[in-house]
Amino acid sequence: MCTNGTNTVQLISSIEQIDEVVALTRRWTHRCLHNVEDAQLTKTAAKLKEAQSLLDEVRALLEEAHDTVENEAAKSDNITVEMV
């Protein structure tokens, strides 16, 4: 569906793809965190833990964006675009 010149289906798919990449990055960060904790690199572990937390925030924002796109697109269903 196209809303205000934007293909919302493609937009939702793009948001989902971004989320998948961030999820993978978070998983790798989590693995690295365990490795540095085992090596007793506490300062590095703290930084990785902070990065992991920020990635969780990014995923939450992407989920909100996904829901918002769906809601806004549903409200715009009655809009028609005509060529002049």
N, CA, C and O of each residue as an XYZ file, in Angstrom:
336
protein
N       0.839     -1.174      0.000
C       0.000      0.000      0.000
C       0.888      1.241      0.000
O       1.938      1.262      0.641
N       0.474      2.237     -0.697
C       1.233      3.479     -0.781
C       0.493      4.566     -0.002
O      -0.670      4.862     -0.277
N       1.181      5.148      0.966
C       0.584      6.202      1.788
C       1.434      7.447      1.675
O       2.625      7.427      1.988
N       0.828      8.522      1.230
C       1.541      9.796      1.111
C       2.845      9.661      0.319
O       3.852     10.284      0.656
N       2.818      8.850     -0.722
C       3.997      8.678     -1.557
C       4.997      7.667     -1.032
O       6.072      7.505     -1.609
N       4.659      6.979      0.062
C       5.567      5.987      0.645
C       4.908      4.615      0.594
O       3.760      4.453      1.009
N       5.634      3.639      0.087
C       5.133      2.272      0.085
C       5.301      1.724      1.502
O       6.406      1.371      1.914
N       4.206      1.659      2.233
C       4.289      1.284      3.650
C       4.668     -0.186      3.842
O       5.284     -0.535      4.849
N       4.312     -1.040      2.902
C       4.700     -2.450      3.008
C       6.219     -2.572      2.932
O       6.833     -3.300      3.712
N       6.814     -1.854      1.990
C       8.274     -1.874      1.879
C       8.922     -1.238      3.101
O       9.951     -1.714      3.580
N       8.322     -0.165      3.605
C       8.864      0.493      4.795
C       8.852     -0.446      5.986
O       9.836     -0.525      6.722
N       7.756     -1.156      6.186
C       7.662     -2.114      7.291
C       8.702     -3.215      7.119
O       9.347     -3.617      8.087
N       8.867     -3.699      5.901
C       9.880     -4.732      5.639
C      11.283     -4.218      5.939
O      12.110     -4.947      6.489
N      11.551     -2.978      5.582
C      12.869     -2.392      5.855
C      13.112     -2.268      7.351
O      14.207     -2.562      7.829
N      12.099     -1.836      8.091
C      12.234     -1.729      9.549
C      12.502     -3.104     10.149
O      13.334     -3.239     11.047
N      11.804     -4.120      9.660
C      12.021     -5.484     10.151
C      13.442     -5.966      9.851
O      14.061     -6.623     10.688
N      13.956     -5.648      8.674
C      15.324     -6.045      8.316
C      16.344     -5.348      9.207
O      17.317     -5.965      9.638
N      16.127     -4.077      9.481
C      17.031     -3.343     10.373
C      17.017     -3.993     11.747
O      18.067     -4.183     12.361
N      15.820     -4.335     12.230
C      15.703     -4.972     13.541
C      16.455     -6.300     13.581
O      17.106     -6.616     14.577
N      16.369     -7.074     12.507
C      17.078     -8.356     12.452
C      18.590     -8.163     12.543
O      19.279     -8.931     13.215
N      19.101     -7.140     11.870
C      20.540     -6.848     11.920
C      20.946     -6.416     13.326
O      21.979     -6.846     13.840
N      20.132     -5.567     13.942
C      20.430     -5.115     15.303
C      20.365     -6.293     16.272
O      21.181     -6.384     17.189
N      19.402     -7.198     16.078
C      19.292     -8.382     16.935
C      20.546     -9.246     16.828
O      21.051     -9.748     17.832
N      21.036     -9.412     15.617
C      22.260    -10.193     15.415
C      23.458     -9.499     16.072
O      24.282    -10.151     16.714
N      23.548     -8.199     15.911
C      24.632     -7.431     16.520
C      24.576     -7.535     18.041
O      25.607     -7.657     18.703
N      23.365     -7.486     18.585
C      23.202     -7.621     20.035
C      23.680     -8.997     20.498
O      24.335     -9.110     21.534
N      23.356    -10.036     19.738
C      23.779    -11.396     20.085
C      25.308    -11.501     20.094
O      25.885    -12.101     21.001
N      25.959    -10.919     19.086
C      27.422    -10.945     19.034
C      28.021    -10.159     20.198
O      29.015    -10.569     20.799
N      27.400     -9.029     20.501
C      27.867     -8.224     21.632
C      27.744     -9.011     22.923
O      28.634     -8.965     23.772
N      26.651     -9.727     23.070
C      26.428    -10.546     24.271
C      27.503    -11.629     24.397
O      28.023    -11.874     25.486
N      27.826    -12.267     23.285
C      28.881    -13.299     23.304
C      30.237    -12.694     23.694
O      30.970    -13.259     24.505
N      30.552    -11.545     23.105
C      31.808    -10.866     23.440
C      31.833    -10.486     24.915
O      32.864    -10.603     25.577
N      30.703    -10.035     25.419
C      30.601     -9.668     26.828
C      30.971    -10.846     27.720
O      31.733    -10.687     28.674
N      30.436    -12.027     27.417
C      30.772    -13.205     28.222
C      32.255    -13.548     28.124
O      32.877    -13.940     29.111
N      32.813    -13.397     26.931
C      34.240    -13.688     26.752
C      35.116    -12.761     27.589
O      36.058    -13.209     28.243
N      34.800    -11.467     27.565
C      35.642    -10.532     28.319
C      35.393    -10.644     29.822
O      36.297    -10.387     30.618
N      34.178    -11.024     30.219
C      33.924    -11.273     31.644
C      34.749    -12.455     32.131
O      35.318    -12.420     33.222
N      34.809    -13.505     31.310
C      35.607    -14.685     31.661
C      37.089    -14.340     31.747
O      37.824    -14.930     32.539
N      37.526    -13.381     30.930
C      38.932    -12.962     30.936
C      39.187    -11.876     31.983
O      40.304    -11.371     32.097
N      38.159    -11.522     32.741
C      38.254    -10.523     33.809
C      38.679     -9.145     33.293
O      39.441     -8.431     33.946
N      38.180     -8.793     32.131
C      38.421     -7.470     31.560
C      37.204     -6.610     31.924
O      36.318     -6.397     31.098
N      37.174     -6.133     33.134
C      35.974     -5.512     33.693
C      35.578     -4.207     32.993
O      34.390     -3.956     32.790
N      36.540     -3.389     32.629
C      36.200     -2.126     31.965
C      35.620     -2.379     30.577
O      34.660     -1.728     30.163
N      36.208     -3.319     29.878
C      35.695     -3.682     28.556
C      34.310     -4.298     28.688
O      33.420     -4.005     27.889
N      34.124     -5.143     29.685
C      32.818     -5.760     29.919
C      31.759     -4.700     30.198
O      30.630     -4.811     29.719
N      32.107     -3.692     30.956
C      31.160     -2.622     31.269
C      30.746     -1.882     29.999
O      29.573     -1.547     29.832
N      31.692     -1.629     29.113
C      31.381     -0.944     27.855
C      30.487     -1.810     26.961
O      29.547     -1.313     26.341
N      30.789     -3.098     26.905
C      29.977     -3.999     26.091
C      28.569     -4.141     26.664
O      27.592     -4.229     25.920
N      28.477     -4.163     27.985
C      27.158     -4.241     28.619
C      26.342     -2.989     28.299
O      25.139     -3.073     28.052
N      26.997     -1.836     28.305
C      26.328     -0.590     27.950
C      25.877     -0.615     26.491
O      24.766     -0.191     26.173
N      26.734     -1.108     25.613
C      26.389     -1.212     24.193
C      25.201     -2.153     24.001
O      24.303     -1.878     23.205
N      25.206     -3.252     24.728
C      24.113     -4.214     24.648
C      22.799     -3.567     25.079
O      21.758     -3.792     24.461
N      22.850     -2.776     26.122
C      21.664     -2.077     26.604
C      21.148     -1.082     25.564
O      19.941     -0.965     25.351
N      22.066     -0.372     24.924
C      21.674      0.579     23.891
C      21.064     -0.131     22.685
O      20.122      0.376     22.075
N      21.594     -1.297     22.341
C      21.019     -2.072     21.241
C      19.602     -2.532     21.588
O      18.735     -2.586     20.716
N      19.366     -2.860     22.856
C      18.015     -3.210     23.294
C      17.070     -2.021     23.117
O      15.919     -2.186     22.715
N      17.567     -0.827     23.420
C      16.765      0.387     23.238
C      16.455      0.620     21.757
O      15.339      1.000     21.406
N      17.438      0.392     20.900
C      17.238      0.549     19.459
C      16.143     -0.399     18.989
O      15.271     -0.009     18.214
N      16.188     -1.638     19.455
C      15.173     -2.609     19.047
C      13.787     -2.196     19.510
O      12.807     -2.378     18.789
N      13.705     -1.641     20.710
C      12.404     -1.177     21.216
C      11.878     -0.023     20.362
O      10.686      0.032     20.063
N      12.751      0.888     19.973
C      12.345      2.005     19.122
C      11.919      1.524     17.734
O      10.969      2.052     17.156
N      12.616      0.533     17.207
C      12.230     -0.016     15.908
C      10.866     -0.691     15.984
O      10.077     -0.600     15.044
N      10.585     -1.359     17.084
C       9.268     -1.973     17.269
C       8.177     -0.897     17.316
O       7.106     -1.058     16.731
N       8.464      0.189     18.016
C       7.517      1.308     18.070
C       7.312      1.910     16.679
O       6.187      2.239     16.301
N       8.393      2.053     15.922
C       8.290      2.598     14.563
C       7.432      1.684     13.687
O       6.600      2.161     12.915
N       7.634      0.392     13.806
C       6.852     -0.592     13.054
C       5.368     -0.438     13.369
O       4.542     -0.373     12.459
N       5.032     -0.380     14.641
C       3.634     -0.236     15.056
C       3.052      1.101     14.596
O       1.895      1.173     14.182
N       3.856      2.146     14.671
C       3.400      3.473     14.275
C       3.102      3.529     12.786
O       2.101      4.117     12.376
N       3.956      2.925     11.975
C       3.718      2.895     10.529
C       2.388      2.201     10.249
O       1.579      2.691      9.462
N       2.170      1.067     10.893
C       0.921      0.339     10.663
C      -0.290      1.179     11.063
O      -1.285      1.220     10.339
N      -0.209      1.843     12.206
C      -1.321      2.669     12.680
C      -1.574      3.858     11.758
O      -2.720      4.148     11.414
N      -0.520      4.536     11.364
C      -0.681      5.702     10.487
C      -1.205      5.294      9.116
O      -2.028      5.997      8.529
N      -0.732      4.165      8.610
C      -1.189      3.700      7.304
C      -2.666      3.328      7.366
O      -3.414      3.594      6.425
N      -3.089      2.715      8.468
C      -4.501      2.340      8.603
C      -5.395      3.571      8.631
O      -6.501      3.543      8.092
N      -4.934      4.646      9.249
C      -5.708      5.879      9.305
C      -5.772      6.576      7.955
O      -6.681      7.368      7.705
N      -4.812      6.285      7.085
C      -4.733      6.948      5.783
C      -5.384      6.143      4.676
O      -5.272      6.505      3.504
N      -6.060      5.058      5.021
C      -6.647      4.186      3.998
C      -7.632      4.893      3.085
O      -7.798      4.491      1.934
N      -8.274      5.916      3.564
C      -9.293      6.561      2.754
C      -8.732      7.665      1.859
O      -9.498      8.380      1.213
N      -7.417      7.811      1.810
C      -6.782      8.824      0.962
C      -6.576      8.244     -0.437
O      -6.120      7.110     -0.584
N      -6.904      9.006     -1.434
C      -6.646      8.569     -2.804
C      -5.709      9.567     -3.465
O      -5.748     10.764     -3.180
N      -4.880      9.060     -4.338
C      -3.930      9.895     -5.058
C      -4.364      9.894     -6.518
O      -4.575      8.839     -7.116
N      -4.491     11.076     -7.075
C      -4.888     11.206     -8.463
C      -3.853     11.998     -9.223
O      -3.272     12.950     -8.703
N      -3.629     11.596    -10.453
C      -2.698     12.299    -11.301
C      -3.411     13.525    -11.878
O      -4.539     13.432    -12.362
N      -2.745     14.651    -11.817
C      -3.354     15.893    -12.320
C      -2.827     16.220    -13.685
O      -3.220     17.227    -14.274
